[in-house]
Amino acid sequence: MTTHEIPAATRTLRQMVLPAPPHPAGDQSLRLGLYVDCETTGLDWMRDEVIEVALLPFSYTPEDRIAQVRPPSGSELPPQSCP
């Protein structure tokens, strides 16, 4: 899956509306953050597997306000057995 590919079975429940950035795009005081979402087959780490990972990078201000959300990326992982 590429950065902007959305599987056909996916549906949007609510579109995220982003506010205008509070700082100019080149502002050096912005910090980088990363939201990580993992989908698993269950909660037992010995038996279950991670099947999908999604990453959402963003920039935020020193006041902890989100300034910019960057394009997400994600990947479906091939089935593997846990040791």
C-alpha positions in Angstrom: 0.0 0.0 0.0 1.4 3.4 -0.9 1.1 6.6 1.1 -2.3 7.7 -0.4 -3.8 4.4 -1.3 -7.0 3.5 0.6 -8.4 0.0 0.5 -11.8 -0.4 -1.0 -13.2 -1.8 2.2 -12.2 1.3 4.2 -14.8 3.9 4.9 -14.4 7.4 6.4 -16.4 7.9 9.6 -15.5 11.5 10.1 -13.2 13.7 7.9 -10.5 15.4 10.0 -10.6 19.2 9.4 -7.3 20.8 10.1 -7.0 24.4 11.4 -4.7 26.9 9.6 -1.1 26.5 10.9 -0.4 29.0 13.7 3.2 29.4 12.5 4.8 29.9 9.1 5.8 26.6 7.4 9.6 27.2 7.8 9.3 28.1 11.5 12.4 26.5 13.3 10.6 26.3 16.7 8.2 23.6 15.4 8.8 20.1 16.8 8.1 16.8 15.2 5.8 14.1 16.5 4.6 10.7 15.2 1.3 9.0 15.9 1.6 5.2 15.6 -1.5 2.9 15.2 -1.1 -0.9 15.3 -3.8 -3.3 14.4 -3.4 -6.8 15.9 -5.3 -10.1 15.7 -5.8 -10.0 19.5 -4.2 -9.0 22.8 -2.1 -12.0 23.6 1.5 -11.1 22.6 2.5 -14.8 22.6 -0.2 -15.9 20.2 -1.5 -12.9 18.2 0.2 -10.9 15.5 0.5 -7.3 14.3 -1.2 -7.2 11.0 -1.2 -3.5 10.1 0.8 -0.4 11.1 -0.2 3.2 10.3 2.0 6.3 10.9 0.9 9.9 11.0 3.7 12.4 11.3 2.9 15.9 12.5 4.5 19.2 13.6 3.6 21.0 16.8 4.5 24.2 18.6 6.4 24.7 21.9 2.9 25.3 23.3 1.9 21.8 22.3 -0.5 22.9 19.5 -0.6 20.9 16.3 0.7 23.1 13.5 0.8 20.7 10.5 -0.3 17.1 9.9 1.8 15.5 7.2 0.7 12.7 4.8 0.1 9.4 6.5 1.8 6.1 5.6 0.9 2.6 6.5 1.5 -1.0 5.6 -0.3 -4.3 5.9 2.1 -6.9 7.2 2.3 -10.4 5.8 1.0 -13.1 8.2 3.8 -14.5 10.4 3.8 -16.9 13.3 5.1 -15.6 16.6 8.0 -17.6 18.1 
